[in-house]
């Protein structure tokens, strides 16, 4: 059974995405908002109690919410799974939901969280208030209070499901279809129907600008160049290492390593060693040979004078 909690602050788009997920995965939609409105419209005792809290921007007490939800779960005994929209909103509710599902022989598969910035949420809720006529979406103060309540009381539920390795955050900005595809990818990966995408390597510009990368490259470059010319005359080595040759090698190394954009230090070292060795053959060895040839000529000239 696939049981999904669609999580996020007021105005994140949970209702819209729930409808699309229900059709694809054949789930039963349980929205606390819809359940509350249904009870409020029917003027049930639970509905009237819930309305007083919703109008003031507060969360409905756990006992009322869980009682409403359990009634709805019992209506679908043969369901392939449920998508819980707007519930649980507290750690206590999360624990109560686990107990409820356990009694039915199932459990929560995953929590999908739609992540949206606060400014965007306020714009969406005010617009929704104008279009739907909902009083709780037309008052900026009530909206702010709802967001504050979510941040203070509801967000810690993330930790509850993160501890169970069931929490997955998805960006709630963009086109509806793009967000929906991201949610589907997360579900399919969790179910083992799809492999997770490989992480993209950092851009060349970012890597080239990072001081630690340059520092690591220079350090490895110096060591490698010294190893290449180690067998030569010590005086020649000092001249080669101290003068422009090493700088020239290091500059070329940094450019080549930046193009390959290695992120990990081990990758930097590995790539640098390979590049320096190639450059050493082209840059260091010819100069080394010239220096040896020059010193040999001097020795020969001194012998002739004698």
Protein Blocks (a to p, Z undefined) as FASTA:
>chain_A
ZZdddeddehilmmmmmmmmmmmnopacddfklmmmmmmmnopaklmmmmmmmmnopacd
fklmmmmmmmmmmmmmmbgbdcdehiafbfklmmmmmmmmmmnopacfbdcdddddfklm
mmmmmmmmmmnopaklmmmklmmmmmmmmmmmmmmmmmmmmmnopaccddfedcfklmmm
mmmmmmmmmnopaccdddddddfklmmmpmklmmmmmmmmmmmmmmmmmmmcfklmmmmm
mmmmlmmmmmmmmmmmmmnopablklmmmmmmmmmmmmmmmmmmmmmmmmmmmmmmmmmm
mmmmZZ
